[in-house]
C-alpha cells in the first residue's frame, strides 16, 4: 500500500491509525503481538543486537531493513565504548516509546507539532551490580523524563498529549508495573 503525504499529519498516517484501531476493536485477536531481538556477544562488554522480525496482526513480519545496535560500556566501566550501555538503551527505549505515542496522539487530535524534545535521565548506584553492597539494587533508582513540546495548542493540551502518551506507553508500563521475565539456558546451545 502506498501512503501519500495527504494522509499524513505530523508524519502520522492518520487514516491507517484509525483503521487499525477499528480493526483491532472488531477483531481483538489482531492485537496479539510478539516482538523479538537477538543479541550476540562480540568481546568484553560489547554485543550486537538485531531485530529478526515480529508476529502481529495474525502473521509474521520482517522489518524493511536490518538494524544492528551496538552496546558496550565506556572505558570507566571496563568497556571499549563501542556503543551506549544497555542502561542507556533502556532509557532511549522509554523516550522513543513516549515520543511515538505523543506523535500519534497529537495527529489523532489534530494538533500540529512544530518540535518535540524528550530528555531522559536515570540514576544508578553501581555498588549493587558490582556486588559491593547487597542492599543496593542493580538497576535505576529513579528515572526522570522531561518533554519540551511546541505545537499549535495551549500548554494544557500539549501537556495532555504527554500524559496520554505516558498512559499508553508499553515501555513505561513495563518499567512501572512489573513484568515477568524469565532467563534460562538453552540445553542444546553451544
N, C-alpha and C positions, 0 to 999 in steps of 0.2 A: 504494500500500500504506500503510495507516495503522499507525503504530508506537505501541504502548501503553507506558505508563510501567512496566508489569510486566516488560517485556522489557529494560529499561534498567538498567545497573549503572554507577554513576559517570557517568551520562548517555550511556553507550555501549549501543547495541542489540546485545547480545552474540549473540543468535540470528542476526541478519543478518551480523555479523562472522564467525562460524563458518561460516555458509552460503556467504559469499563465499570464504573460504579453501578450502572443499570444492569449490566451482565452479571456481575457478582451478586447483586441483590436478587436477581431472578434465578441464578444457578450458584448457590453458595459453595458447591464443590470446586468451582473455579478459583476460589480464594486460597486453596491449599498450595503453598509454595515451599520449596526446599532449596536453599542456597548452599553452595559448596566452595571450598577453597582447598588447594593442595599446597603444602609448604615443604620445601626441600632445603636441607642444611647445605651450606656452601663451605664454611670454615669458621671456627671460633664461634662468635655470636651472630655471624652473617647467615641469613637464609633468604630464599626467594619464594614469594607467594604467587600462585597462579589461580585463575578462576575458570575451571573447566566447563562450566555450564550450570544450569539450574533447571529444576522442574517447576512448572507453574501453568495455570490456566489449562490443566488437563494434559500437558505434554512436556517433553524435554526441549530445552532451548540451549543454544550456544550464543556467546557474545559475538558481536560484529567483528571485534578484533581482540587479539590476545593481549592481556595486560599482565605484566610482571612487576611485582612490588618488592623492592629490596628492603630488608630490615636488618638492623645491626645496632650496636651500641657505640657511643663515642669513645675516644681513647680514655677519657677519665673514668669510663665504666668498662674497661678492658675490651673494647672493640676496635674496629678499624674505621668506623663512621661511614660505612658503605650505604647507609640509608637511615631513616628515622628509627627510633626504638619502637618495639611493639606497643609500649605505653602511649607513645605519641601517635601511632597509627590508630589506637583506640580513641584518643581524643579527636583525631581527624574524622573518624567514622561518626562520632557523635555530632560534630559540627556539620559534616556533609549531609547526614540524615535530617537534621533540623533545617538546614538550608533548602534541601529538596522539598520538604514539606511546606516551608514558607512560600517557596515559588509556586507550588501547585495551589495552595490555599489562596494566595493573592490573585492568581489568574482566575480561579473559580469565583472569587468575589468581585472581579472586575477592577482590582486595584493595580494601577500601573506602578511598577517598581523602577526607580532610577538607579539605585545602588543599594547593596546589602553587604555587610561585613559581619562575620561571626568570629569572635576571639574566644578560644577555649584554653583554659589553664587547669592543670591538675597538680595537687600536692602529694608527694610520696616520700616516705621515710625509708631509706634503703636498709635500715637495721633489720627490718622484717625479712625481706627477700634474701639478704646476705646471711641470715641465720644468727645474727648477733643478739637479737632480743626477741624471744618468743611472744612477748606481749605487744609487739608492733605488727600490725597487719602487713601483708605483702603488697597490697595494691594501694590505689589512691585513697587518701583520707577525705579529700574534698575536690570537687570539680566545679569550676565556675565557667559559665557561658555568658558572654555579653554580645548582644546584637546592636548594630547600628543600621537602621532601616530608613531609607529615603524613598518616599513614594507619594502618589497623588491622593493621600488620605490624611485625616487628622492623626495626631500622635497616638490617640487612644485606639484607633482602628489598626494602626501599624503594630502597636503593642499586642493587640488581639491576634494578629497574624502569628506572632511569635508564640503566644500562649497556646493557640490551636495547633501549631506545629509541634510544640512540646507534647501536647496531649495525644498526638497521633504518631509520634516518632517511635519506630521499632527499637532503635538503638537506645534511646532514653529509657524506654520500658525495660529493656534487658538490664541496663545498669541500675535501675532504681527498684525493680520488683523481683529480683532474684530469678534466675533461670537455671534449671537443672542442666549441669554439664557433666558428661562422663568422659573419662580419659582412660584408654586401655591400650594394650599392646597386641598387635596382630600376631597370633601364634605362628602364622605362615610367613611372616615378613623376614627379610634377610638381615 
